[in-house]
């Protein structure tokens, strides 16, 4: 029997084995880039939740290389009792195939009917627009990262048109600091007094670029970020954000993972948990400059 197992390169299914033994499980969290503080926070919160139940959480990233994500997840599927995937790039077919090999729970992304923990993006857009309008801004620019879903962009365009916000819509090639800084000139030339930026890294770069160009933030241009993937002190100290509670989402995702990988199998937990975003007002937004 052992010789046959070696010949076919048999690998034990950890999930099935743990169901039989009742032992603590080992799960894997896969994120795009562990150098981002928000993902480190996610790993810490989910790890604490796992340890509280007598389980372990291993953490891996694909270093921002989309081509490496499928290989990494396929390798982990046979080794871990379940996969917790943050912002995966799979389509429905690829996600379903991975879920056949291992229990899967998603964070910040919906793929088919897989269990997922999501932020309410429409509410986030509404909060960001309402915030700058309440400050008195009526000329608003929108800066999207490349991964912002079309449905979210469409909703932003609809709300902006409803409020007659004279919107300008811009799309960044990357959602990072340097790209945001490079786009400062284009944003400044638009003449808009407020910018809704989808991604805090992009927003922080934009603020730096505007200030380097001699444009004061927030006295001349206000900047609010939808999402807080950067995390850390710079965001908490200066950037107005609309984002879901990251720690609560991480804990909910781990709870859903434990249920999905439990004795009742996948079918009992094919559901979605949505979190409402919160507006955190800081020093990057203010009323528009007075003209006259």
NORHUGI-V586908 format. One record per residue. N is the residue number from 1. RES is the residue in three letters. SS is DSSP state (helix for helix, strand for strand, loop for the rest). PHI is phi as a letter, one per 20 degrees, with the letter a starting at -180 (none if undefined). OMEGA is omega in whole degrees, 0 to 359 (* if undefined). Layout:
n=N res=RES ss=SS phi=PHI omega=OMEGA
n=N res=RES ss=SS phi=PHI omega=OMEGA
This chain:
n=1 res=UNK ss=loop phi=none omega=179
n=2 res=UNK ss=helix phi=f omega=179
n=3 res=UNK ss=helix phi=f omega=178
n=4 res=UNK ss=helix phi=f omega=179
n=5 res=UNK ss=helix phi=f omega=179
n=6 res=UNK ss=helix phi=f omega=183
n=7 res=UNK ss=helix phi=f omega=181
n=8 res=UNK ss=loop phi=e omega=180
n=9 res=UNK ss=loop phi=l omega=180
n=10 res=UNK ss=loop phi=f omega=175
n=11 res=UNK ss=loop phi=c omega=182
n=12 res=UNK ss=loop phi=f omega=176
n=13 res=UNK ss=loop phi=e omega=185
n=14 res=UNK ss=helix phi=f omega=182
n=15 res=UNK ss=helix phi=f omega=180
n=16 res=UNK ss=helix phi=f omega=182
n=17 res=UNK ss=helix phi=f omega=182
n=18 res=UNK ss=helix phi=f omega=176
n=19 res=UNK ss=helix phi=f omega=181
n=20 res=UNK ss=helix phi=f omega=186
n=21 res=UNK ss=helix phi=e omega=183
n=22 res=UNK ss=loop phi=m omega=182
n=23 res=UNK ss=loop phi=f omega=175
n=24 res=UNK ss=loop phi=f omega=185
n=25 res=UNK ss=loop phi=d omega=174
n=26 res=UNK ss=strand phi=d omega=181
n=27 res=UNK ss=strand phi=d omega=179
n=28 res=UNK ss=strand phi=c omega=173
n=29 res=UNK ss=strand phi=d omega=180
n=30 res=UNK ss=strand phi=d omega=181
n=31 res=UNK ss=strand phi=c omega=180
n=32 res=UNK ss=loop phi=f omega=188
n=33 res=UNK ss=loop phi=b omega=184
n=34 res=UNK ss=loop phi=f omega=178
n=35 res=UNK ss=loop phi=f omega=177
n=36 res=UNK ss=loop phi=e omega=184
n=37 res=UNK ss=helix phi=g omega=182
n=38 res=UNK ss=helix phi=f omega=179
n=39 res=UNK ss=helix phi=f omega=175
n=40 res=UNK ss=helix phi=f omega=177
n=41 res=UNK ss=helix phi=f omega=178
n=42 res=UNK ss=helix phi=g omega=181
n=43 res=UNK ss=helix phi=f omega=180
n=44 res=UNK ss=helix phi=f omega=183
n=45 res=UNK ss=helix phi=f omega=179
n=46 res=UNK ss=helix phi=f omega=179
n=47 res=UNK ss=helix phi=f omega=177
n=48 res=UNK ss=helix phi=f omega=181
n=49 res=UNK ss=helix phi=f omega=180
n=50 res=UNK ss=helix phi=f omega=182
n=51 res=UNK ss=helix phi=f omega=179
n=52 res=UNK ss=helix phi=f omega=178
n=53 res=UNK ss=loop phi=e omega=179
n=54 res=UNK ss=loop phi=n omega=182
n=55 res=UNK ss=loop phi=d omega=178
n=56 res=UNK ss=strand phi=d omega=177
n=57 res=UNK ss=strand phi=c omega=172
n=58 res=UNK ss=strand phi=e omega=184
n=59 res=UNK ss=strand phi=c omega=178
n=60 res=UNK ss=strand phi=b omega=174
n=61 res=UNK ss=strand phi=c omega=179
n=62 res=UNK ss=loop phi=d omega=169
n=63 res=UNK ss=loop phi=l omega=178
n=64 res=UNK ss=loop phi=m omega=180
n=65 res=UNK ss=loop phi=d omega=184
n=66 res=UNK ss=helix phi=g omega=181
n=67 res=UNK ss=helix phi=f omega=181
n=68 res=UNK ss=helix phi=e omega=184
n=69 res=UNK ss=helix phi=f omega=181
n=70 res=UNK ss=helix phi=g omega=180
n=71 res=UNK ss=helix phi=f omega=180
n=72 res=UNK ss=helix phi=f omega=182
n=73 res=UNK ss=helix phi=f omega=179
n=74 res=UNK ss=helix phi=f omega=179
n=75 res=UNK ss=helix phi=f omega=181
n=76 res=UNK ss=helix phi=f omega=183
n=77 res=UNK ss=helix phi=g omega=179
n=78 res=UNK ss=loop phi=e omega=185
n=79 res=UNK ss=loop phi=d omega=184
n=80 res=UNK ss=loop phi=d omega=179
n=81 res=UNK ss=loop phi=e omega=178
n=82 res=UNK ss=loop phi=r omega=182
n=83 res=UNK ss=strand phi=d omega=174
n=84 res=UNK ss=strand phi=d omega=190
n=85 res=UNK ss=strand phi=d omega=180
n=86 res=UNK ss=strand phi=d omega=178
n=87 res=UNK ss=loop phi=l omega=181
n=88 res=UNK ss=loop phi=f omega=181
n=89 res=UNK ss=loop phi=d omega=183
n=90 res=UNK ss=loop phi=f omega=168
n=91 res=UNK ss=loop phi=e omega=185
n=92 res=UNK ss=helix phi=g omega=183
n=93 res=UNK ss=helix phi=f omega=180
n=94 res=UNK ss=helix phi=f omega=178
n=95 res=UNK ss=helix phi=f omega=179
n=96 res=UNK ss=helix phi=f omega=179
n=97 res=UNK ss=helix phi=f omega=179
n=98 res=UNK ss=helix phi=f omega=180
n=99 res=UNK ss=helix phi=f omega=175
n=100 res=UNK ss=helix phi=f omega=182
n=101 res=UNK ss=helix phi=e omega=184
n=102 res=UNK ss=loop phi=a omega=172
n=103 res=UNK ss=loop phi=g omega=184
n=104 res=UNK ss=strand phi=c omega=171
n=105 res=UNK ss=strand phi=c omega=184
n=106 res=UNK ss=strand phi=d omega=174
n=107 res=UNK ss=strand phi=c omega=177
n=108 res=UNK ss=loop phi=m omega=177
n=109 res=UNK ss=loop phi=a omega=176
n=110 res=UNK ss=loop phi=d omega=177
n=111 res=UNK ss=loop phi=c omega=179
n=112 res=UNK ss=loop phi=l omega=181
n=113 res=UNK ss=loop phi=d omega=181
n=114 res=UNK ss=loop phi=f omega=177
n=115 res=UNK ss=strand phi=g omega=186
n=116 res=UNK ss=strand phi=b omega=173
n=117 res=UNK ss=strand phi=d omega=189
n=118 res=UNK ss=strand phi=c omega=169
n=119 res=UNK ss=strand phi=e omega=178
n=120 res=UNK ss=loop phi=f omega=187
n=121 res=UNK ss=helix phi=f omega=178
n=122 res=UNK ss=helix phi=f omega=178
n=123 res=UNK ss=helix phi=f omega=179
n=124 res=UNK ss=helix phi=f omega=178
n=125 res=UNK ss=helix phi=f omega=180
n=126 res=UNK ss=helix phi=g omega=181
n=127 res=UNK ss=helix phi=f omega=181
n=128 res=UNK ss=helix phi=f omega=180
n=129 res=UNK ss=helix phi=f omega=179
n=130 res=UNK ss=helix phi=f omega=182
n=131 res=UNK ss=helix phi=f omega=183
n=132 res=UNK ss=helix phi=f omega=177
n=133 res=UNK ss=helix phi=f omega=178
n=134 res=UNK ss=helix phi=f omega=176
n=135 res=UNK ss=loop phi=f omega=178
n=136 res=UNK ss=loop phi=o omega=180
n=137 res=UNK ss=loop phi=e omega=178
n=138 res=UNK ss=loop phi=c omega=176
n=139 res=UNK ss=loop phi=c omega=191
n=140 res=UNK ss=strand phi=c omega=172
n=141 res=UNK ss=strand phi=d omega=177
n=142 res=UNK ss=strand phi=c omega=179
n=143 res=UNK ss=strand phi=d omega=184
n=144 res=UNK ss=strand phi=d omega=168
n=145 res=UNK ss=loop phi=f omega=185
n=146 res=UNK ss=loop phi=f omega=184
n=147 res=UNK ss=loop phi=e omega=179
n=148 res=UNK ss=loop phi=f omega=183
n=149 res=UNK ss=loop phi=g omega=180
n=150 res=UNK ss=helix phi=f omega=180
n=151 res=UNK ss=helix phi=f omega=178
n=152 res=UNK ss=helix phi=f omega=178
n=153 res=UNK ss=helix phi=f omega=181
n=154 res=UNK ss=helix phi=f omega=179
n=155 res=UNK ss=helix phi=f omega=179
n=156 res=UNK ss=helix phi=f omega=179
n=157 res=UNK ss=helix phi=f omega=181
n=158 res=UNK ss=helix phi=f omega=182
n=159 res=UNK ss=helix phi=f omega=180
n=160 res=UNK ss=helix phi=f omega=179
n=161 res=UNK ss=helix phi=f omega=180
n=162 res=UNK ss=helix phi=f omega=181
n=163 res=UNK ss=loop phi=e omega=182
n=164 res=UNK ss=loop phi=l omega=185
n=165 res=UNK ss=loop phi=e omega=181
n=166 res=UNK ss=loop phi=l omega=190
n=167 res=UNK ss=loop phi=f omega=167
n=168 res=UNK ss=strand phi=d omega=183
n=169 res=UNK ss=strand phi=d omega=181
n=170 res=UNK ss=strand phi=c omega=179
n=171 res=UNK ss=strand phi=c omega=178
n=172 res=UNK ss=loop phi=e omega=178
n=173 res=UNK ss=loop phi=f omega=177
n=174 res=UNK ss=loop phi=c omega=181
n=175 res=UNK ss=loop phi=d omega=184
n=176 res=UNK ss=loop phi=d omega=185
n=177 res=UNK ss=helix phi=f omega=184
n=178 res=UNK ss=helix phi=f omega=179
n=179 res=UNK ss=helix phi=f omega=177
n=180 res=UNK ss=helix phi=g omega=179
n=181 res=UNK ss=helix phi=f omega=181
n=182 res=UNK ss=helix phi=f omega=182
n=183 res=UNK ss=loop phi=e omega=183
n=184 res=UNK ss=helix phi=g omega=180
n=185 res=UNK ss=helix phi=f omega=180
n=186 res=UNK ss=helix phi=f omega=178
n=187 res=UNK ss=helix phi=f omega=181
n=188 res=UNK ss=helix phi=f omega=182
n=189 res=UNK ss=helix phi=f omega=179
n=190 res=UNK ss=loop phi=f omega=180
n=191 res=UNK ss=loop phi=m omega=180
n=192 res=UNK ss=loop phi=e omega=183
n=193 res=UNK ss=loop phi=e omega=178
n=194 res=UNK ss=strand phi=b omega=180
n=195 res=UNK ss=strand phi=c omega=172
n=196 res=UNK ss=strand phi=e omega=186
n=197 res=UNK ss=strand phi=d omega=181
n=198 res=UNK ss=strand phi=e omega=180
n=199 res=UNK ss=loop phi=p omega=185
n=200 res=UNK ss=helix phi=f omega=176
n=201 res=UNK ss=helix phi=f omega=179
n=202 res=UNK ss=helix phi=f omega=182
n=203 res=UNK ss=helix phi=f omega=179
n=204 res=UNK ss=helix phi=f omega=177
n=205 res=UNK ss=helix phi=f omega=179
n=206 res=UNK ss=helix phi=f omega=179
n=207 res=UNK ss=helix phi=g omega=179
n=208 res=UNK ss=helix phi=f omega=180
n=209 res=UNK ss=helix phi=f omega=178
n=210 res=UNK ss=helix phi=f omega=181
n=211 res=UNK ss=helix phi=f omega=176
n=212 res=UNK ss=helix phi=f omega=179
n=213 res=UNK ss=loop phi=e omega=178
n=214 res=UNK ss=loop phi=n omega=180
n=215 res=UNK ss=loop phi=d omega=184
n=216 res=UNK ss=loop phi=f omega=172
n=217 res=UNK ss=loop phi=d omega=17
n=218 res=UNK ss=loop phi=d omega=188
n=219 res=UNK ss=loop phi=f omega=179
n=220 res=UNK ss=loop phi=d omega=179
n=221 res=UNK ss=loop phi=c omega=175
n=222 res=UNK ss=strand phi=e omega=181
n=223 res=UNK ss=strand phi=c omega=174
n=224 res=UNK ss=strand phi=c omega=182
n=225 res=UNK ss=strand phi=d omega=170
n=226 res=UNK ss=strand phi=e omega=185
n=227 res=UNK ss=loop phi=o omega=182
n=228 res=UNK ss=loop phi=b omega=181
n=229 res=UNK ss=loop phi=f omega=179
n=230 res=UNK ss=loop phi=f omega=182
n=231 res=UNK ss=loop phi=m omega=173
n=232 res=UNK ss=helix phi=n omega=187
n=233 res=UNK ss=helix phi=f omega=181
n=234 res=UNK ss=helix phi=g omega=180
n=235 res=UNK ss=helix phi=f omega=183
n=236 res=UNK ss=helix phi=f omega=185
n=237 res=UNK ss=helix phi=e omega=187
n=238 res=UNK ss=helix phi=c omega=195
n=239 res=UNK ss=loop phi=e omega=171
n=240 res=UNK ss=strand phi=f omega=184
n=241 res=UNK ss=strand phi=c omega=167
n=242 res=UNK ss=strand phi=c omega=187
n=243 res=UNK ss=strand phi=b omega=177
n=244 res=UNK ss=loop phi=f omega=178
n=245 res=UNK ss=loop phi=f omega=188
n=246 res=UNK ss=helix phi=f omega=181
n=247 res=UNK ss=helix phi=f omega=179
n=248 res=UNK ss=helix phi=f omega=179
n=249 res=UNK ss=helix phi=f omega=180
n=250 res=UNK ss=helix phi=f omega=180
n=251 res=UNK ss=helix phi=f omega=178
n=252 res=UNK ss=helix phi=f omega=179
n=253 res=UNK ss=helix phi=f omega=179
n=254 res=UNK ss=helix phi=f omega=177
n=255 res=UNK ss=helix phi=f omega=179
n=256 res=UNK ss=helix phi=f omega=177
n=257 res=UNK ss=helix phi=f omega=180
n=258 res=UNK ss=helix phi=f omega=177
n=259 res=UNK ss=helix phi=f omega=182
n=260 res=UNK ss=helix phi=f omega=181
n=261 res=UNK ss=loop phi=e omega=182
n=262 res=UNK ss=loop phi=f omega=187
n=263 res=UNK ss=loop phi=f omega=181
n=264 res=UNK ss=loop phi=e omega=177
n=265 res=UNK ss=loop phi=m omega=187
n=266 res=UNK ss=loop phi=f omega=194
n=267 res=UNK ss=helix phi=f omega=186
n=268 res=UNK ss=helix phi=f omega=189
n=269 res=UNK ss=helix phi=c omega=177
n=270 res=UNK ss=loop phi=f omega=185
n=271 res=UNK ss=loop phi=b omega=181
n=272 res=UNK ss=strand phi=c omega=174
n=273 res=UNK ss=strand phi=d omega=181
n=274 res=UNK ss=strand phi=d omega=178
n=275 res=UNK ss=strand phi=d omega=177
n=276 res=UNK ss=loop phi=f omega=177
n=277 res=UNK ss=loop phi=f omega=180
n=278 res=UNK ss=strand phi=c omega=176
n=279 res=UNK ss=strand phi=e omega=175
n=280 res=UNK ss=strand phi=d omega=184
n=281 res=UNK ss=loop phi=e omega=179
n=282 res=UNK ss=loop phi=c omega=191
n=283 res=UNK ss=loop phi=e omega=180
n=284 res=UNK ss=loop phi=e omega=178
n=285 res=UNK ss=loop phi=c omega=180
n=286 res=UNK ss=loop phi=a omega=175
n=287 res=UNK ss=loop phi=g omega=180
n=288 res=UNK ss=loop phi=f omega=179
n=289 res=UNK ss=loop phi=f omega=178
n=290 res=UNK ss=loop phi=f omega=179
n=291 res=UNK ss=loop phi=d omega=177
n=292 res=UNK ss=loop phi=q omega=*
